[in-house]
Amino acid sequence: MSDNSRHRHDDTTPLALCLTVLAIGVLWLGVTVGCLALTVLKETPAFWTNDGGYPIALREAVLAYYYPVLSAVLTLQLGATLGCVFALFYARSGAALIGLFALAPAWLISFIAVGVLIANNLWNVLNDQPLHWHPE
């Protein structure tokens, strides 16, 4: 057996890996869109009143779990980004480059969500309301 045959790679593996990374990126994009939707709901005054027509269970879930979920999403996203950067520079992985491109829109949506959160809290403070204020 020649030395080259022992180290032969399957030609479909890089394509399969790239498609898997791209699919995970698209799914992650859905997660960040969900965080943006929760942010908009959380920062909408009608969401917190019965006039908005939102279920009380949803309001309680957003009140209890919004910040832990947002923190987890941003932490996982940062870890995935750093992993892709590491793989790109140290392993020279083409899938890592696709991962970074897939994560770019997710970062944009995450920055928009955090921007909405900061803008609303700044608005509250400038209008002499407590930070994270919402009508009850």
C-alpha positions, -999 to +999 in steps of 0.1 A: +000+000+000+015+033-010+019+061+014-006+083-005-035+058-003-033+058+035-039+096+037-065+098+010-094+121+019-130+117+008-138+146-016-174+150-002-162+157+034-153+193+029-186+200+011-206+182+037-188+201+065-194+234+048-231+227+042-235+216+078-218+248+091-240+268+068-272+250+080-262+256+116-256+293+108-290+296+093-306+280+123-286+303+146-299+332+126-334+321+135-324+321+172-311+357+170-343+368+151-363+352+180-342+372+205-349+404+185-386+397+185-385+391+222-366+424+227-391+443+207-420+427+227-402+434+259-396+470+251-432+476+238-454+492+265-486+475+252-469+441+258-471+446+295-507+456+297-539+436+292-547+461+263-519+444+242-537+411+242-506+391+250-510+360+273-499+366+309-478+334+307-458+350+279-453+382+298-441+362+329-418+341+308-402+372+292-399+389+326-382+358+341-361+344+312-353+373+288-319+383+302-306+348+309-316+337+273-301+368+258-269+363+278-267+326+267-273+334+231-246+361+230-221+339+249-227+310+226-224+333+196-192+347+208-178+312+214-188+301+179-172+332+164-140+327+183-140+290+174-144+299+137-116+325+139-093+299+157-101+273+130-096+297+102-061+309+113-048+277+129-064+249+109-069+268+077-105+255+075-127+267+047-158+257+068-146+283+094-148+310+068-183+300+059-191+299+096-180+335+100-200+346+070-231+327+085-225+344+119-222+379+105-260+385+100-266+370+134-242+395+149-260+423+131-293+412+145-279+408+180-264+443+178-299+456+168-315+438+197-291+452+222-294+486+206-332+485+210-327+474+246-302+502+254-323+529+235-354+521+254-337+521+288-320+554+279-354+568+270-368+556+303-340+573+323-343+606+303-380+606+310-375+602+348-386+566+348-367+537+364-343+516+343-361+486+327-395+503+334-426+490+318-463+497+326-482+472+347 
